[in-house]
Amino acid sequence: MSTNKRITNYKNFYQFYLTEHKKPLTRIFHFVGILLVFLVIFYVFKSGKERFLWYCPIFGYGLAWFSHAAIEKNKPATFRYPLWSIISDFRLFFELLIGKQKFTNK
């Protein structure tokens, strides 16, 4: 699928998203980033220390963007499709968690 043409539905976007997250380390970095986001939210909920919420974008985006630059060697879809990208980050996290998606290409 060409990235020059605008994707107009989420089903097609998610298929594109998966092609941009092929390498196991990219998937691991994304998974760990979202896991850390959940841990921060849980900590904030339990402690009442909202000041720690600023860690969420650092963990969520920081690890993901690092993996795109250093491992996958592509540009994150977040810049063109911010809402679908964040939804897909969480979707991939849960699909990896339940085994619907795999960390490896095997």
C-alpha positions as CSV (number, residue, x, y, z in Angstrom):
1,M,0.0,0.0,0.0
2,S,1.4,3.4,-1.0
3,T,1.9,5.8,1.9
4,N,1.5,8.7,-0.4
5,K,-2.2,8.0,-0.9
6,R,-4.4,8.9,2.2
7,I,-5.9,5.9,3.9
8,T,-9.6,6.4,4.3
9,N,-10.8,3.6,6.6
10,Y,-9.5,2.0,9.8
11,K,-9.5,-1.5,8.5
12,N,-7.0,-0.6,5.7
13,F,-5.0,1.6,8.2
14,Y,-4.5,-1.3,10.6
15,Q,-3.2,-3.5,7.8
16,F,-0.8,-0.7,6.9
17,Y,0.1,-0.3,10.6
18,L,1.0,-3.9,10.9
19,T,3.4,-3.7,7.9
20,E,5.1,-0.8,9.7
21,H,5.6,-3.0,12.8
22,K,7.1,-6.1,11.3
23,K,10.3,-6.5,13.3
24,P,10.1,-8.3,16.7
25,L,12.0,-5.6,18.5
26,T,9.7,-2.9,17.2
27,R,6.7,-4.9,18.6
28,I,8.5,-5.4,21.9
29,F,9.3,-1.7,22.3
30,H,5.7,-0.8,21.5
31,F,4.4,-3.4,23.9
32,V,6.7,-2.3,26.8
33,G,5.8,1.4,26.1
34,I,2.1,0.7,26.4
35,L,2.6,-1.5,29.4
36,L,4.5,1.3,31.1
37,V,1.7,3.7,30.3
38,F,-0.8,1.4,32.1
39,L,1.6,1.0,35.0
40,V,1.9,4.8,35.3
41,I,-1.9,5.3,35.2
42,F,-2.3,2.6,37.8
43,Y,0.3,4.2,40.0
44,V,-1.4,7.6,39.6
45,F,-4.8,6.1,40.4
46,K,-3.5,4.4,43.5
47,S,-1.3,7.3,44.8
48,G,-3.2,10.3,43.6
49,K,0.0,11.8,42.3
50,E,-1.2,13.1,38.9
51,R,2.1,14.8,38.3
52,F,3.5,11.5,37.1
53,L,1.0,11.4,34.2
54,W,3.5,13.3,32.0
55,Y,5.5,10.0,31.9
56,C,2.7,8.4,29.7
57,P,3.7,10.1,26.4
58,I,7.4,9.7,27.2
59,F,7.0,6.0,27.6
60,G,4.2,5.5,25.0
61,Y,5.6,7.6,22.2
62,G,9.3,7.6,23.2
63,L,9.9,3.9,23.1
64,A,7.7,3.5,20.0
65,W,9.4,6.3,18.0
66,F,12.8,5.1,19.0
67,S,12.0,1.7,17.6
68,H,10.8,3.2,14.3
69,A,14.0,5.2,14.0
70,A,16.5,2.7,15.2
71,I,15.0,-0.7,14.4
72,E,12.2,-0.5,11.8
73,K,13.8,2.4,9.9
74,N,10.5,4.0,9.0
75,K,8.5,7.0,10.0
76,P,5.8,6.5,12.6
77,A,2.2,6.7,11.2
78,T,1.4,8.9,14.2
79,F,2.3,12.0,12.2
80,R,-0.3,11.4,9.5
81,Y,-2.9,9.4,11.4
82,P,-2.6,10.4,15.1
83,L,-6.0,8.9,16.3
84,W,-5.8,5.7,14.4
85,S,-2.2,5.2,15.4
86,I,-2.9,5.5,19.1
87,I,-5.9,3.2,18.8
88,S,-3.7,0.7,16.9
89,D,-0.9,0.9,19.5
90,F,-3.4,-0.2,22.2
91,R,-5.0,-2.8,19.8
92,L,-1.6,-4.3,19.0
93,F,-0.7,-4.4,22.7
94,F,-3.9,-6.4,23.5
95,E,-3.5,-8.6,20.4
96,L,0.1,-9.4,21.5
97,L,-1.1,-10.0,25.0
98,I,-3.8,-12.6,24.0
99,G,-1.7,-14.1,21.2
100,K,-3.7,-13.0,18.2
101,Q,-0.5,-11.2,17.0
102,K,3.0,-12.6,17.6
103,F,6.2,-10.8,18.6
104,T,8.1,-12.8,16.0
105,N,7.4,-13.3,12.3
106,K,7.4,-17.1,12.7
